[in-house]
């Protein structure tokens, strides 16, 4: 994994990519698991209401939804390979919009450079 995947705030990228394990550990504990991310990564965790948190838990409580969410991370290596091979082709001309909150860390140019490097 690249340098950004070693960021302590991104440890879950590696964990979520392990086949079947995250589902076993998170199933039935979705609220606690998601609360960790809301509380650790939000500039103001109190702004994410209990109702919103419950909505996310409800959406991901189905086994298939939880697996689909984790599988998104499992596809990153294949995405990286596809991006690397596509980078040798003509540049992508489709505009890309990158949005983040006011409290997002890092420089926007670093993100843009990383996206360009990944094809």
Rosetta blueprint (number, residue, H / E / L):
1 X L
2 X L
3 X H
4 X H
5 X H
6 X H
7 X L
8 X H
9 X H
10 X H
11 X L
12 X H
13 X H
14 X H
15 X H
16 X H
17 X L
18 X L
19 X L
20 X L
21 X H
22 X H
23 X H
24 X H
25 X H
26 X H
27 X L
28 X L
29 X L
30 X H
31 X H
32 X H
33 X H
34 X H
35 X H
36 X H
37 X H
38 X H
39 X H
40 X H
41 X H
42 X L
43 X L
44 X L
45 X H
46 X H
47 X H
48 X L
49 X L
50 X H
51 X H
52 X H
53 X H
54 X H
55 X H
56 X H
57 X H
58 X H
59 X H
60 X H
61 X L
62 X L
63 X H
64 X H
65 X H
66 X H
67 X H
68 X H
69 X H
70 X H
71 X H
72 X H
73 X H
74 X H
75 X L
76 X H
77 X H
78 X H
79 X H
80 X H
81 X H
82 X H
83 X H
84 X H
85 X H
86 X H
87 X L
88 X L
89 X L
90 X L
91 X L
92 X L
93 X L
94 X L
95 X L
96 X L
97 X L
98 X L
99 X L
100 X L
101 X L
102 X L
103 X L
104 X L
105 X L
106 X L
107 X L
108 X H
109 X H
110 X H
111 X H
112 X H
113 X H
114 X H
115 X H
116 X H
117 X H
118 X L
119 X L
